[in-house]
Amino acid sequence: QLRLVESGGGLVQPGGSLRLSCFASAFNLDHHDIGWFRQVPGKEREAVSCIVGSINRPKLADSVKGRFTISRNNGERMVYLQMNSLKPEDTGLYFCAASDRADGLSGPCASGLGSSSDAYKYWGQGTQVTVSS
């Protein structure tokens, strides 16, 4: 069964680090683009990072470049979001999302980080990240 399960959120002080994990059960990560999104109440869901499945190419939003890193482990079906130098504005509910099967560069991440979240078919339940002193 295709399912995404996030973990690793929590409360951290500004400047701290967290690593979010996304277990992509039954997914072949070479055939699905994976994205990380965050949402704050009253605001639109924001794309933070994604990885193009077919070529393992990462993309990061300008607001997190130099601080966040996305990576994956195909064998374990895991996608990670390493978050360093966290800021209060990084607070939000973080979701892992997967595209439908995307061969080559046909997926939403290959099209750009600005692709609509509607282009991702599968979603996890989210994990809360709170950055506060």
KAWO-V161575 format. One line per field, one symbol per residue. ss: DSSP state (@ for helix, = for strand, . for the rest). phi: phi as a letter, one per 40 degrees, with the letter a starting at -180 (. if undefined). psi: psi as a letter, one per 20 degrees, with the letter a starting at -180 (. if undefined). Layout:
BEGIN
ss=???
phi=???
psi=???
END
This chain:
BEGIN
ss=..=====..===.....========...@@@..======......=======....====.......======....======....@@@.=======.........@@@@.....@@@..==...=====..
phi=.cabbcahcibacdgcbabcbbcbcgccccbbcbbbbbbbdgbccbccaabcdcbfccbbcdcbdgbbbbaabcccfbbbbcbbfcbdccciccbcbbccdbcgbcccccchccddcccccbbccgbcbbbac
psi=poqpoqrirapqqpiaqqoqqoonpjqoiijpppqpqqpppiqqpppgqrpoghjlpqqqqhiipihqpqrqoghilqpqoporlqqhiipropqpqqrrpoqckirhhhiqhjqqhiiphpqaiqppppoq.
END
